[in-house]
Amino acid sequence: MMITLLEAFHWSQLLQPQFYIEHGGLWLILLVVFAETGLFAGFFLPGDSLLFVAGIYAGPLAAEIFASNNEWVNLFIIMVFIAAAGIAGNYVGYLFGKNVGPSMYEWKENLFFKKKYLMQAQEFYDKHGGRAIVIARFIPIVRTFAPIIAGIVKMDKKKFLYFNVVGCILWVSTMLCAGHFLQRWILERFQFDLKKHLEVIVLGIVFITTAPVIIKVLTHRSKKA
């Protein structure tokens, strides 16, 4: 049985939100959100797209905790749990940066660590200050390293916790509600089920969320040239 599962698994599945929902449900989603926002090795995990798709499957996911026919109750349940995982993940990243972070600039690069990501997060934090913790939640890769940078520069703990909680709640609630209500609206209006076209949806979300980073890099290179 285990051999069969391993043969069927491919690393590309780690980038597909439906993989986590189908094979681990809410509990695996919590682990992914924690890792992506708290462990620098989790920068490649699908954060935005995973939450968007989780909003589409809010009912089944919430039923793992408490079965309800009320869509608002379902959204609230998974929002509380996922937000808690994100807040905890960011706090772990902050503590990691505060204690180990400075030495990271001397680390050798590998598959899970790229110094350029650390530098990008540093530049982003220097530009936006405490607000970077909130804004970074909506930017892939940057949100993984932002709390680490906050720890490195020894940001006041109370200030960090405030921005951490606000940013995480905004990020989680926005993505979950966007997925849930967009699915319902499109299904009712056009009889088009997003569940059958998740690949296209995920690609769209990845493009939208990474566009600011791509534009920033291209603009920086053109100015440097």
CORJOBEL-V509089 format. One record per backbone hydrogen bond with DSSP energy under -1.0 kcal/mol. CO is the residue of the C=O (numbers start at 1). NH is the residue of the N-H. E is the energy in kcal/mol with one decimal. If there is no record, write none. Layout:
<<CO/NH/E> <CO/NH/E>>
//
This chain:
<<1/5/-2.0> <2/6/-2.2> <3/7/-2.3> <4/8/-1.6> <10/13/-2.3> <11/14/-1.7> <12/15/-1.6> <13/16/-1.6> <16/19/-1.3> <17/21/-1.7> <18/22/-2.5> <19/23/-1.8> <20/24/-1.6> <20/25/-1.3> <25/29/-1.8> <26/30/-2.3> <27/31/-1.5> <28/32/-2.4> <29/33/-2.7> <30/34/-2.3> <31/35/-2.5> <32/36/-2.9> <33/37/-1.7> <34/38/-1.1> <35/39/-2.2> <39/42/-2.7> <40/43/-1.1> <42/45/-1.5> <47/51/-2.1> <48/52/-2.4> <49/53/-2.4> <50/54/-2.2> <51/55/-1.9> <52/56/-1.1> <53/57/-1.6> <55/58/-1.2> <57/61/-2.1> <58/62/-2.7> <59/63/-1.8> <61/64/-1.2> <62/65/-2.0> <62/66/-3.1> <70/74/-2.2> <71/75/-2.4> <72/76/-2.4> <73/77/-2.4> <74/78/-2.1> <75/79/-2.2> <76/80/-2.4> <77/81/-1.8> <78/82/-2.6> <79/83/-2.8> <80/84/-2.0> <81/85/-1.8> <82/86/-2.3> <83/87/-2.7> <84/88/-2.3> <85/89/-2.3> <86/90/-2.4> <87/91/-1.9> <88/92/-2.1> <89/93/-2.1> <90/94/-2.3> <91/95/-2.5> <92/96/-2.5> <93/97/-2.5> <94/98/-2.3> <95/99/-1.8> <96/100/-3.3> <96/101/-1.3> <100/103/-1.3> <101/104/-2.3> <103/106/-1.6> <104/107/-1.3> <113/110/-2.2> <114/117/-1.1> <114/118/-1.1> <115/119/-2.3> <116/120/-2.4> <117/121/-2.1> <118/122/-2.1> <119/123/-2.5> <120/124/-2.4> <121/125/-2.5> <122/126/-2.5> <123/127/-1.6> <124/128/-1.9> <125/129/-2.8> <128/131/-1.2> <129/132/-1.8> <130/133/-1.5> <131/135/-2.9> <132/136/-2.8> <135/138/-1.8> <136/139/-1.9> <139/143/-2.2> <140/142/-2.6> <141/145/-1.4> <142/146/-2.4> <145/149/-2.4> <146/150/-2.3> <147/151/-1.8> <148/152/-2.2> <149/153/-2.5> <150/155/-2.8> <156/160/-2.6> <157/161/-2.7> <158/162/-2.0> <159/163/-2.1> <160/164/-2.7> <161/165/-2.5> <162/166/-2.4> <163/167/-2.5> <164/168/-2.2> <165/169/-2.3> <166/170/-2.2> <167/171/-2.4> <168/172/-2.8> <169/173/-2.3> <170/174/-2.1> <171/175/-2.2> <172/176/-2.5> <173/177/-2.2> <174/178/-2.2> <175/179/-2.2> <176/180/-2.5> <177/181/-2.6> <178/182/-1.7> <179/183/-1.7> <180/184/-1.8> <181/185/-2.4> <182/186/-2.6> <183/187/-2.1> <184/188/-2.3> <185/189/-2.6> <186/190/-2.7> <186/192/-1.1> <187/191/-1.1> <193/196/-1.4> <194/197/-1.8> <197/201/-1.7> <198/202/-3.0> <199/203/-2.2> <200/204/-2.1> <201/205/-2.3> <202/206/-2.7> <203/207/-2.2> <204/208/-2.4> <205/209/-2.7> <206/210/-1.9> <207/211/-1.4> <210/214/-2.5> <211/215/-2.9> <212/216/-2.1> <213/217/-2.4> <214/218/-2.6> <215/219/-2.6> <216/220/-2.4> <217/221/-2.2> <218/222/-2.2> <219/223/-2.2> <220/224/-2.1> <221/225/-2.4>>
//
